[in-house]
Amino acid sequence: MNRNRILLFVMKVLSVIGRVPLAKVNRNFRKNREAILPRIPNGFIEDQRNWKPVGFGFWNMAFSGCEIFAVYNAMYALEGRFGPEALAEDIRYFERHGAMLHGGFGLSPYAIEAYFRKEGYVVSTTNRSDGTKIRAMEASGEAFILTAYNHKRNLFGQIHTVCITRDSKGGFLMHNNYVKNSHGKYLAKHFDTLEAAANGLTSDSTMIYLIGLAKS
């Protein structure tokens, strides 16, 4: 059986039992709108490690918020939607729809997929690093969300989720992947193809799930 399919099923189960209590959701929302203000950029979010003061469930966005940042970045690419209220609303929504273990393990990729289907997007997915399928997704998708193991030889190691967008030269940019320039500023990582990006989270990563998004 496909190992990724098993993991995705486990993640779905964890999200079913991991919904954040409504009282905690409401407390986070009130605090987050202020905590987000000094951190929110006028564009893509690249610096997850600087977001510890912003809550997600019983944890924080620096620790387990990568999936929400990926959704936020995808919506910025697709709709030009950004700002503190948008991010606070994203956190509040996913605390009740897809949070695994009260936010401690981030979000189930299936919850991300369901969100974009609800919003009316054309969604394509794969849990296999198959070049033919990924190239087909590249041809039709406008933005992408990748979930991958950081280290394929350590399947109990951390998982990371990122948004991938098209750049102006026909390549792809991976956002919030902890890459810094020589001045210490976080920035997006460039790839020539979507397939290279799907297999390029780290030098030793392996793909779990890739979501392609296009306007209907």
PyMOL commands that set and color helices and strands:
alter all, ss='L'
color gray80, all
select helices_A, chain A and resi 3-17+22-36+48-50+61-64+66-79+84-96+101-103+109-118+131-140+194-198
alter helices_A, ss='H'
color red, helices_A
select strands_A, chain A and resi 55-56+59-60+122-126+143-149+159-166+172-175+189-191+206-214
alter strands_A, ss='S'
color yellow, strands_A
deselect
rebuild
show_as cartoon
